[in-house]
Amino acid sequence: MRTRDRVLVGHGTENDFVVLPDPDGDRWPEIRLDAAMVRRLCDRRAGLGGDGVLRVVRSVHVPDAPAVLGDALDRCEWFMDHRNADGSLAEMCGNGVRLFLHVLVTEGLLDRAACADGVWVGTRGGPRRLGAGADGTYWVDMGPAREFGRGSAEVAGRRFEGLAVSMGNPHLACLTDADLDALDLTAQPRFDAELFPEGVNVELITVLRAPAEGADAHIRLRVHERGVGETRSCGTGACAAAYAALADAGATAGTVVVDVPGGRLTVDVGPDTTVLRGPAVVVAAGELTAEWLGEPVPGS
């Protein structure tokens, strides 16, 4: 019987995750952390609840890390093993990776001061450089936003045109004048499967008239994430939305304030990369019980 399966629950702008500390890869190997276990952990009634699972593990213990990181494997000591709530593997999550670094710091696996200039972390979207800000927030270099066409999504029978943007995962960023609060994003939007053969995150965006102080643009965002449903925030979605908002205004670079249902993020879009800034917090820490895991209960 396993005696100690530590588990954390945390979020970045209310994009929430179950976090499994597993530095040496011996508590949650692939055979144990299967799709069914991920779904159980993320179940909001029978489990802990979350938009996904993050396993905090060294890259050397992740079977597919060499393939996704290539030559960057040696500089990425840590790997964000991210699973969507439905159990599928996920490439990248801007909110999740900030929480990932926060956990490395609070668990004593990295020194916060040493993270100020950035550290490298492996993800299935490739290596990412991220760091800790002096104000308690975290930043992550998300890599460049890449356009790959235009498409449309249908939400509750209404069609929205958008820009296809890759942030290591696929997005359809749709600018609209529609009342975002009135839209129903509980169901999966319909989309072009030829343009998005592996599914897509759909962002619905309104541009606010008066930018926040120090910003070039200010937007509101709601998002439906593939494999999850509507979430309170999406880091890669915020980056794709910021890029689309600037592109619509004829700009290729700038700072965009992004208001999501779970809070506020800032995105710096440049010609070569995109930097996401925002908070991360651990809400609770504990242990999974043998009863829930289905293992023998002492004294029973």
FIRONU-651301 format. One record per residue: residue in one letter; x, y, z of N, C-alpha, C, CB in turn. Coordinates in pm, whole numbers, padded with zeros to 5 digits, always signed. Glycine has a CB too. Example, Ala and Ser with C-alpha at 12.3 -4.5 7.8 and 13.67 -1.06 7.14 Angstrom:
REM FIRONU-651301
a+01319-00569+00780+01230-00450+00780+01320-00330+00780+01131-00447+00905s+01285-00225+00708+01367-00106+00714+01290+00003+00787+01408-00060+00572
END
This chain:
REM FIRONU-651301
m+00084-00120+00000+00000+00000+00000+00088+00125+00000-00095+00000+00122r+00051+00221-00080+00124+00347-00083+00087+00427+00042+00091+00429-00212t+00189+00484+00105+00165+00552+00232+00150+00702+00218+00276+00522+00327r+00197+00761+00106+00192+00906+00098+00183+00952-00046+00314+00967+00165d+00066+00992-00088+00045+01051-00220+00005+01196-00199-00064+00973-00302r+00105+01284-00191+00077+01425-00170+00012+01485-00294+00206+01501-00135v-00078+01579-00268-00150+01643-00377-00173+01789-00340-00284+01570-00406l-00165+01876-00439-00191+02019-00421-00305+02059-00514-00064+02103-00449v-00373+02164-00478-00474+02225-00565-00439+02373-00576-00621+02204-00509g-00434+02424-00697-00400+02565-00716-00457+02618-00845-00249+02583-00714h-00433+02747-00869-00488+02807-00991-00406+02928-01034-00634+02847-00969g-00421+02963-01160-00372+03088-01216-00490+03159-01277-00260+03064-01320t-00530+03272-01221-00653+03342-01260-00771+03246-01274-00631+03418-01392e-00784+03158-01174-00895+03064-01159-00899+02954-01266-01024+03139-01161n-00795+02940-01343-00775+02821-01427-00710+02721-01332-00685+02851-01559d-00787+02624-01282-00743+02545-01168-00694+02407-01205-00853+02533-01068f-00603+02355-01120-00536+02229-01148-00515+02149-01021-00402+02255-01217v-00517+02018-01040-00466+01925-00940-00318+01907-00970-00544+01786-00942v-00233+01929-00871-00088+01923-00891-00033+01805-00812-00020+02056-00848l+00045+01722-00881+00101+01602-00820+00253+01616-00811+00063+01475-00901p+00308+01644-00692+00454+01649-00677+00512+01508-00695+00493+01708-00539d+00598+01493-00794+00655+01362-00825+00796+01381-00882+00565+01284-00926p+00885+01445-00805+01016+01482-00859+01093+01368-00923+01099+01541-00750d+01088+01250-00861+01168+01138-00910+01089+01041-00997+01226+01064-00795g+00964+01076-01029+00886+00997-01123+00847+00859-01075+00960+00984-01247d+00851+00837-00942+00822+00704-00892+00683+00689-00831+00924+00667-00790r+00612+00801-00808+00480+00790-00747+00368+00792-00851+00460+00903-00647w+00390+00863-00961+00287+00873-01063+00342+00841-01201+00225+01013-01062p+00393+00718-01221+00439+00681-01355+00321+00676-01453+00511+00544-01351e+00354+00671-01581+00251+00676-01685+00143+00568-01664+00315+00659-01824i+00184+00452-01620+00087+00343-01607-00014+00370-01497+00160+00212-01579r+00023+00453-01399-00069+00486-01289-00150+00611-01321+00008+00506-01159l-00085+00712-01377-00155+00835-01411-00214+00821-01551-00059+00958-01402d-00311+00730-01562-00375+00709-01692-00495+00804-01706-00420+00561-01708a-00562+00798-01821-00673+00890-01848-00784+00876-01746-00728+00866-01987a-00811+00754-01702-00918+00733-01604-00884+00799-01471-00944+00582-01584m-00759+00789-01428-00718+00852-01302-00725+01004-01312-00576+00808-01263v-00684+01059-01426-00691+01204-01444-00836+01251-01435-00630+01245-01580r-00926+01179-01500-01068+01217-01496-01121+01210-01353-01152+01125-01587r-01081+01111-01277-01124+01100-01137-01072+01217-01055-01077+00966-01076l-00946+01251-01070-00888+01361-00995-00957+01493-01026-00739+01372-01024c-00992+01514-01154-01050+01641-01197-01201+01649-01177-01019+01664-01341d-01264+01539-01139-01408+01538-01118-01442+01634-01002-01459+01394-01087r-01532+01729-01029-01560+01833-00929-01659+01787-00822-01615+01955-00998r-01712+01669-00835-01801+01616-00731-01739+01495-00659-01936+01575-00793a-01680+01404-00735-01627+01282-00674-01476+01285-00656-01665+01164-00758g-01411+01389-00708-01266+01400-00694-01229+01534-00632-01197+01384-00829l-01111+01584-00668-01066+01713-00616-01117+01829-00700-00914+01717-00610g-01134+01807-00828-01184+01910-00918-01074+01994-00979-01279+01998-00845g-01079+02013-01110-00981+02097-01177-00998+02093-01328-00841+02053-01140d-00936+02190-01393-00937+02193-01539-00832+02099-01597-00912+02335-01589g-00746+02047-01512-00644+01955-01559-00556+01910-01444-00560+02020-01667v-00458+01827-01478-00361+01774-01382-00221+01816-01427-00372+01617-01369l-00140+01862-01333+00001+01893-01357+00087+01802-01271+00032+02043-01328r+00169+01721-01334+00265+01639-01257+00398+01712-01258+00279+01494-01318v+00453+01738-01139+00580+01807-01124+00689+01700-01118+00582+01898-00996v+00764+01686-01227+00856+01574-01241+00981+01618-01317+00788+01455-01313r+01093+01557-01287+01214+01585-01364+01202+01526-01505+01339+01529-01291s+01256+01598-01601+01241+01560-01741+01294+01420-01770+01312+01659-01829v+01398+01378-01698+01458+01247-01725+01363+01133-01696+01584+01229-01643h+01255+01159-01622+01160+01054-01587+01035+01055-01676+01119+01068-01441v+01034+01139-01780+00918+01148-01870+00954+01081-02002+00876+01298-01892p+00887+00971-02037+00925+00895-02155+00931+00975-02286+00831+00782-02173d+00838+01067-02306+00837+01139-02434+00911+01272-02429+00694+01164-02477a+00976+01304-02316+01048+01431-02305+01159+01445-02409+01106+01445-02166p+01243+01343-02434+01348+01360-02535+01292+01396-02673+01430+01234-02545a+01179+01337-02708+01122+01364-02841+01069+01505-02853+01011+01265-02871v+01006+01558-02747+00946+01691-02757+01045+01803-02726+00827+01701-02663l+01152+01771-02653+01248+01875-02615+01373+01876-02702+01287+01857-02471g+01408+01763-02760+01524+01756-02848+01651+01800-02777+01502+01842-02971d+01724+01892-02841+01851+01939-02787+01834+02018-02657+01922+02025-02889a+01711+02061-02627+01686+02140-02506+01668+02053-02382+01564+02227-02526l+01672+01923-02398+01646+01833-02284+01742+01859-02168+01658+01687-02329d+01869+01880-02198+01968+01895-02091+01947+02021-02009+02107+01897-02150r+01889+02128-02068+01871+02250-01990+01735+02257-01921+01887+02371-02079c+01650+02160-01945+01518+02155-01880+01518+02047-01773+01404+02129-01985e+01560+02083-01652+01559+01983-01545+01418+01935-01516+01623+02040-01418w+01321+02029-01521+01184+01999-01482+01092+01995-01604+01133+02101-01382f+00990+01910-01595+00894+01892-01704+00752+01907-01649+00912+01753-01773m+00672+01991-01714+00531+02005-01677+00450+01899-01753+00478+02150-01708d+00424+01789-01684+00346+01680-01742+00199+01715-01724+00381+01541-01673h+00142+01775-01828+00008+01835-01820-00094+01746-01890+00008+01975-01883r-00203+01719-01821-00315+01642-01876-00442+01728-01867-00334+01506-01801n-00523+01727-01974-00654+01791-01970-00747+01713-01878-00714+01802-02111a-00859+01775-01842-00953+01711-01749-01012+01582-01805-01065+01807-01715d-01014+01567-01939-01068+01444-01998-00963+01334-02006-01123+01472-02137g-00842+01361-01959-00736+01261-01958-00638+01271-02072-00795+01128-01959s-00668+01354-02171-00579+01367-02286-00455+01449-02250-00653+01431-02405l-00346+01423-02321-00224+01500-02301-00241+01640-02357-00104+01429-02367a-00180+01739-02292-00188+01878-02337-00047+01930-02364-00261+01967-02232e-00034+02013-02468+00098+02063-02504+00148+02172-02410+00096+02114-02645m+00060+02270-02382+00108+02387-02312-00008+02459-02246+00181+02482-02408c+00018+02526-02135-00083+02606-02066-00012+02718-01993-00167+02519-01967g-00039+02841-02031+00027+02956-01970-00006+02974-01824-00008+03080-02044n-00132+02948-01786-00168+02956-01644-00109+02839-01566-00321+02958-01628g-00113+02722-01628-00061+02604-01561+00089+02611-01538-00093+02483-01642v+00163+02664-01635+00308+02665-01620+00352+02768-01515+00376+02695-01754r+00274+02877-01498+00304+02970-01389+00281+02901-01254+00217+03098-01400l+00172+02828-01243+00146+02752-01120+00254+02648-01098+00007+02686-01125f+00299+02586-01205+00404+02485-01199+00530+02545-01135+00436+02431-01340l+00572+02663-01182+00690+02727-01123+00664+02767-00978+00730+02850-01206h+00545+02815-00949+00510+02852-00811+00524+02731-00720+00366+02909-00804v+00482+02614-00766+00493+02493-00686+00639+02454-00669+00414+02378-00750l+00720+02464-00773+00862+02434-00760+00925+02521-00651+00935+02455-00895v+00883+02647-00646+00937+02739-00546+00885+02705-00407+00901+02884-00582t+00754+02688-00392+00696+02666-00259+00730+02527-00204+00544+02683-00264e+00760+02432-00292+00800+02299-00247+00950+02292-00216+00765+02195-00351g+01021+02404-00237+01164+02407-00208+01250+02340-00312+01189+02344-00077l+01196+02318-00430+01271+02253-00538+01350+02354-00620+01177+02176-00628l+01311+02481-00616+01384+02590-00678+01380+02710-00584+01323+02626-00818d+01485+02791-00588+01491+02914-00509+01427+03027-00588+01638+02949-00471r+01335+03101-00525+01263+03206-00597+01359+03312-00654+01161+03273-00505a+01457+03353-00574+01550+03456-00621+01626+03409-00744+01648+03495-00511a+01656+03279-00749+01730+03225-00863+01644+03220-00989+01781+03085-00830c+01513+03239-00973+01422+03234-01088+01395+03371-01149+01291+03172-01047a+01452+03476-01091+01420+03611-01136+01453+03632-01282+01494+03713-01052d+01567+03579-01326+01608+03596-01466+01556+03486-01558+01758+03601-01474g+01483+03392-01500+01422+03288-01581+01491+03153-01569+01421+03329-01724v+01411+03048-01572+01459+02910-01576+01387+02839-01690+01436+02836-01438w+01447+02731-01738+01387+02655-01847+01307+02538-01793+01494+02606-01945v+01187+02520-01847+01099+02409-01809+01052+02340-01937+00977+02460-01724g+01050+02209-01934+01002+02133-02049+00851+02120-02048+01066+01997-02052t+00791+02128-02167+00648+02102-02187+00633+02025-02317+00565+02236-02189r+00516+01971-02340+00494+01902-02467+00479+01999-02584+00371+01814-02457g+00474+02129-02552+00479+02230-02656+00621+02278-02682+00392+02348-02619g+00720+02214-02616+00859+02251-02629+00911+02317-02504+00877+02344-02747p+01039+02356-02501+01096+02422-02383+01038+02561-02367+01248+02429-02394r+01017+02601-02241+00967+02735-02211+01052+02797-02101+00817+02730-02169r+01082+02927-02117+01157+03000-02016+01058+03081-01934+01265+03092-02081l+01067+03071-01802+00974+03140-01716+01046+03186-01590+00854+03051-01681g+00985+03285-01524+01052+03340-01408+00956+03400-01307+01150+03443-01451a+01011+03439-01192+00934+03496-01081+00955+03646-01075+00973+03430-00947g+00846+03721-01074+00855+03866-01064+00869+03913-00920+00733+03929-01127a+00922+04033-00902+00942+04087-00767+00809+04115-00698+01024+04215-00774d+00702+04130-00775+00570+04161-00718+00491+04038-00680+00491+04244-00815g+00552+03920-00689+00483+03797-00654+00417+03726-00770+00381+03825-00552t+00414+03790-00888+00358+03727-01006+00466+03645-01077+00299+03832-01103y+00425+03580-01184+00517+03499-01262+00502+03534-01410+00491+03347-01239w+00612+03520-01484+00608+03544-01628+00658+03421-01702+00692+03669-01665v+00610+03406-01823+00655+03294-01906+00668+03340-02050+00556+03175-01895d+00782+03306-02109+00805+03330-02251+00734+03218-02326+00959+03334-02285m+00624+03254-02392+00537+03155-02455+00580+03119-02597+00396+03205-02457g+00686+03184-02646+00724+03161-02784+00639+03246-02877+00711+03013-02820p+00669+03246-03005+00596+03331-03099+00455+03281-03126+00672+03341-03228a+00365+03375-03147+00232+03341-03198+00243+03323-03349+00125+03452-03161r+00188+03215-03401+00200+03186-03544+00061+03172-03607+00283+03057-03567e+00032+03257-03702-00093+03246-03777-00086+03125-03871-00121+03376-03858f-00200+03057-03888-00201+02951-03989-00336+02945-04061-00170+02817-03925g-00397+03061-04079-00520+03067-04158-00633+03139-04087-00565+02929-04194r-00749+03133-04148-00869+03188-04088-00975+03079-04086-00919+03314-04165g-01063+03087-03987-01168+02987-03975-01288+03046-03906-01118+02865-03900s-01379+02959-03868-01499+03005-03798-01541+02901-03696-01614+03032-03898a-01617+02948-03599-01673+02861-03496-01822+02891-03485-01601+02881-03358e-01898+02791-03450-02042+02810-03429-02073+02787-03282-02125+02714-03519v-02125+02888-03217-02160+02882-03076-02309+02904-03062-02079+02987-02993a-02379+02800-03015-02525+02808-02996-02594+02860-03122-02558+02899-02876g-02551+02808-03237-02614+02844-03363-02567+02975-03424-02759+02851-03344r-02473+03041-03359-02423+03169-03409-02280+03152-03458-02430+03279-03298r-02250+03209-03573-02121+03191-03637-02026+03306-03604-02138+03177-03788f-01901+03271-03570-01799+03371-03539-01675+03342-03624-01764+03370-03387e-01629+03444-03697-01509+03432-03778-01388+03464-03691-01514+03527-03901g-01276+03395-03718-01158+03418-03636-01028+03386-03705-01168+03340-03512l-00920+03417-03635-00785+03395-03682-00730+03268-03617-00694+03517-03650a-00676+03178-03698-00614+03057-03645-00473+03090-03600-00612+02943-03753v-00444+03064-03474-00316+03100-03414-00263+02980-03337-00329+03225-03321s-00136+02949-03358-00071+02844-03279+00015+02906-03172+00013+02752-03368m-00003+02857-03048+00084+02893-02937+00152+02767-02882+00005+02966-02824g+00179+02673-02974+00221+02539-02934+00100+02448-02926+00294+02542-02798n-00017+02507-02911-00146+02439-02924-00236+02529-03010-00211+02412-02781p-00340+02472-03071-00418+02548-03169-00530+02633-03108-00478+02453-03269h-00548+02753-03165-00651+02847-03119-00725+02907-03237-00589+02958-03032l-00851+02939-03214-00928+03020-03307-00973+03143-03230-01051+02940-03367a-00909+03257-03260-00934+03381-03187-01034+03465-03264-00802+03460-03165c-01155+03481-03208-01265+03546-03277-01298+03680-03211-01390+03455-03278l-01271+03789-03281-01310+03921-03232-01457+03945-03264-01221+04033-03294t-01530+03998-03168-01674+04016-03186-01725+04133-03104-01749+03888-03147d-01836+04191-03150-01905+04294-03074-02019+04236-02991-01959+04402-03167a-02035+04104-02996-02143+04038-02923-02125+04053-02773-02150+03889-02961d-02234+04045-02700-02231+04048-02555-02173+03915-02506-02374+04074-02496l-02049+03916-02459-01984+03792-02418-02059+03722-02306-01842+03820-02375d-02119+03799-02216-02187+03740-02102-02312+03662-02143-02224+03848-02002a-02364+03691-02260-02487+03627-02305-02462+03498-02383-02566+03723-02389l-02336+03467-02413-02305+03350-02496-02296+03224-02412-02173+03372-02571d-02345+03114-02469-02343+02985-02401-02223+02904-02452-02476+02908-02425l-02123+02888-02364-02005+02812-02402-01996+02678-02328-01880+02894-02374t-02111+02630-02282-02110+02503-02211-02088+02386-02307-02241+02484-02136a-02131+02400-02432-02114+02294-02531-01993+02324-02620-02242+02278-02618q-01934+02220-02673-01821+02235-02765-01864+02312-02890-01763+02097-02803p-01800+02425-02920-01832+02496-03045-01800+02409-03166-01755+02629-03053r-01875+02427-03270-01846+02359-03396-01734+02434-03467-01973+02348-03486f-01644+02360-03533-01531+02423-03599-01490+02340-03720-01412+02439-03502d-01398+02394-03800-01350+02330-03921-01247+02223-03885-01290+02433-04017a-01285+02097-03897-01197+01988-03858-01078+01975-03952-01275+01857-03854e-01088+02023-04075-00974+02018-04165-00866+02117-04123-01018+02047-04310l-00908+02235-04075-00812+02334-04028-00758+02296-03891-00878+02473-04022f-00841+02230-03809-00801+02194-03673-00822+02044-03652-00882+02276-03568p-00739+01960-03713-00761+01815-03704-00748+01758-03563-00665+01744-03794e-00676+01827-03474-00659+01779-03337-00743+01858-03238-00513+01787-03297g-00846+01929-03288-00930+02011-03203-00872+02150-03188-00947+01945-03066v-00945+02236-03117-00902+02375-03107-00962+02440-02982-00943+02454-03233n-00889+02535-02925-00942+02623-02822-01007+02741-02893-00830+02670-02722v-01129+02773-02856-01202+02882-02921-01211+03001-02825-01344+02835-02965e-01158+03116-02870-01163+03239-02791-01262+03336-02852-01024+03303-02782l-01348+03392-02769-01440+03499-02810-01394+03626-02739-01590+03463-02774i-01367+03730-02818-01293+03846-02769-01366+03975-02803-01152+03849-02830t-01374+04065-02707-01418+04202-02736-01304+04297-02699-01550+04237-02658v-01285+04397-02785-01183+04498-02762-01247+04616-02690-01116+04544-02896l-01191+04653-02575-01243+04765-02497-01189+04896-02555-01205+04751-02348r-01269+04999-02552-01233+05125-02618-01116+05195-02552-01350+05217-02621a-01110+05194-02421-01005+05267-02349-00905+05167-02293-01065+05355-02235p-00782+05160-02350-00683+05067-02297-00646+05098-02153-00558+05069-02384a-00610+04995-02079-00560+05015-01943-00429+05093-01949-00541+04880-01870e-00394+05156-01837-00273+05237-01834-00150+05155-01870-00255+05300-01695g-00071+05208-01962+00051+05141-02004+00032+05034-02108+00116+05081-01888a-00092+05012-02153-00119+04908-02251-00152+04968-02387-00233+04819-02204d-00127+04890-02491-00163+04932-02626-00304+04888-02662-00064+04875-02727a-00354+04789-02592-00491+04741-02614-00540+04674-02486-00498+04642-02735h-00672+04667-02473-00737+04608-02356-00855+04526-02407-00783+04719-02252i-00857+04398-02373-00961+04310-02425-01027+04230-02313-00903+04216-02531r-01148+04183-02343-01216+04084-02258-01219+03953-02335-01361+04130-02218l-01217+03843-02260-01203+03712-02323-01284+03606-02251-01057+03671-02328r-01352+03524-02329-01405+03396-02281-01352+03287-02372-01562+03396-02277v-01331+03169-02317-01267+03063-02395-01328+02927-02364-01117+03061-02368h-01340+02847-02470-01376+02706-02456-01252+02626-02493-01500+02667-02547e-01198+02553-02395-01076+02476-02417-01109+02334-02460-00990+02474-02290r-01039+02287-02562-01059+02149-02606-01021+02054-02492-00974+02118-02734g-01102+01951-02474-01075+01852-02370-01112+01896-02230-00933+01816-02372v-01163+02021-02215-01194+02072-02082-01334+02132-02077-01091+02176-02040g-01365+02220-02172-01488+02298-02168-01454+02443-02142-01585+02244-02061e-01553+02524-02105-01522+02663-02073-01442+02668-01944-01651+02748-02061t-01335+02750-01945-01254+02769-01826-01257+02916-01785-01110+02722-01850r-01219+02942-01662-01218+03079-01610-01103+03160-01669-01209+03078-01459s-01006+03092-01726-00891+03160-01785-00817+03060-01871-00797+03220-01676c-00739+03112-01966-00655+03028-02052-00535+03111-02092-00733+02974-02179g-00415+03071-02048-00296+03150-02075-00259+03154-02223-00180+03095-01997t-00255+03038-02288-00226+03038-02431-00336+03109-02509-00208+02893-02483g-00460+03095-02459-00572+03165-02523-00559+03315-02511-00703+03120-02463a-00511+03363-02395-00489+03506-02377-00384+03557-02474-00447+03536-02232c-00280+03478-02497-00175+03518-02591-00228+03521-02734-00055+03422-02582a-00303+03419-02772-00360+03416-02906-00457+03532-02926-00431+03283-02932a-00537+03561-02824-00633+03670-02832-00563+03805-02842-00727+03669-02712a-00457+03824-02763-00381+03949-02769-00320+03969-02907-00271+03950-02662y-00264+03863-02961-00204+03870-03095-00310+03908-03198-00139+03735-03132a-00427+03844-03190-00534+03871-03286-00586+04014-03274-00649+03773-03265a-00596+04064-03151-00645+04201-03131-00547+04302-03190-00666+04229-02982l-00417+04280-03171-00318+04370-03229-00317+04360-03382-00178+04338-03174a-00326+04237-03432-00328+04218-03578-00447+04288-03641-00330+04069-03613d-00562+04283-03574-00682+04348-03627-00663+04500-03634-00803+04314-03541a-00579+04554-03545-00551+04698-03544-00432+04734-03632-00525+04745-03401g-00377+04634-03702-00265+04659-03792-00130+04662-03723-00286+04786-03862a-00122+04611-03600+00003+04612-03525+00060+04470-03514-00019+04672-03385t+00192+04462-03506+00259+04333-03491+00322+04317-03353+00366+04317-03598a+00317+04422-03271+00375+04416-03138+00301+04512-03046+00527+04449-03142g+00308+04484-02916+00245+04572-02819+00211+04499-02692+00120+04634-02877t+00165+04575-02593+00123+04520-02464-00029+04520-02456+00184+04601-02347v-00084+04405-02422-00230+04390-02416-00271+04342-02278-00280+04291-02525v-00363+04414-02216-00424+04370-02090-00543+04283-02126-00467+04493-02000v-00549+04166-02065-00653+04068-02097-00734+04038-01971-00590+03937-02155d-00861+04075-01973-00952+04043-01863-01024+03913-01895-01053+04158-01839v-01009+03815-01807-01076+03686-01819-01170+03673-01700-00973+03568-01824p-01266+03579-01703-01356+03566-01588-01285+03547-01455-01448+03449-01611g-01164+03490-01458-01092+03463-01334-00993+03569-01292-01023+03337-01346g-00985+03680-01366-00890+03783-01325-00829+03857-01442-00781+03722-01242r-00706+03900-01425-00641+03983-01527-00500+03930-01556-00635+04131-01481l-00469+03928-01686-00337+03888-01735-00282+04000-01822-00344+03755-01814t-00151+04000-01839-00087+04094-01930-00004+04016-02030+00001+04196-01853v-00015+04054-02157+00058+03985-02264+00142+04087-02340-00040+03912-02360d+00271+04062-02349+00361+04144-02431+00389+04067-02560+00495+04177-02355v+00339+04119-02670+00356+04055-02801+00471+04124-02874+00225+04061-02885g+00568+04045-02918+00680+04098-02996+00690+04024-03128+00810+04087-02919p+00782+04067-03214+00796+04001-03344+00847+03858-03334+00888+04081-03432d+00917+03826-03224+00979+03694-03214+00924+03608-03101+01125+03709-03196t+00850+03667-03008+00800+03589-02895+00684+03661-02828+00913+03562-02794t+00626+03594-02730+00513+03645-02654+00536+03613-02507+00378+03584-02705v+00519+03714-02421+00543+03694-02278+00412+03716-02202+00654+03790-02225l+00374+03619-02123+00252+03623-02043+00288+03647-01897+00171+03492-02059r+00216+03739-01831+00240+03769-01690+00110+03757-01613+00302+03910-01673g+00120+03702-01491+00002+03692-01408+00030+03618-01278-00107+03622-01483p-00071+03604-01193-00054+03542-01061-00065+03390-01066-00155+03598-00965a-00024+03328-00957-00045+03184-00936-00053+03162-00785+00071+03098-01001v-00137+03069-00744-00156+03047-00601-00187+02899-00574-00269+03136-00545v-00131+02846-00466-00167+02713-00417-00277+02731-00313-00043+02637-00356v-00389+02664-00333-00505+02680-00245-00501+02582-00128-00634+02661-00324a-00460+02459-00156-00463+02356-00053-00358+02250-00081-00603+02292-00044a-00317+02181+00025-00223+02070+00014-00269+01959+00107-00078+02115+00048g-00250+01836+00063-00291+01724+00147-00244+01592+00088-00442+01722+00163e-00316+01487+00123-00282+01353+00074-00408+01285+00024-00214+01270+00185l-00394+01207-00081-00504+01123-00128-00520+01006-00032-00480+01073-00274t-00642+00973+00001-00666+00865+00095-00667+00730+00025-00797+00887+00169a-00632+00627+00100-00638+00491+00048-00781+00456+00008-00586+00390+00151e-00877+00507+00085-01019+00481+00055-01055+00529-00085-01110+00549+00159w-01015+00654-00118-01047+00709-00251-00969+00636-00360-01017+00860-00255l-00844+00600-00330-00760+00532-00430-00803+00388-00452-00614+00537-00387g-00888+00335-00363-00931+00198-00378-00831+00098-00324-00957+00169-00521e-00743+00144-00233-00645+00054-00173-00696+00007-00037-00508+00124-00159p-00637-00098+00018-00682-00148+00149-00674-00039+00255-00598-00269+00192v-00779-00026+00334-00783+00073+00441-00741+00007+00571-00924+00136+00453p-00640+00060+00641-00595+00000+00767-00711-00015+00866-00484+00087+00830g-00720-00130+00927-00821-00154+01030-00955-00199+00976-00841-00030+01110s-00967-00205+00840-01096-00247+00784-01105-00397+00771-01119-00183+00649
END
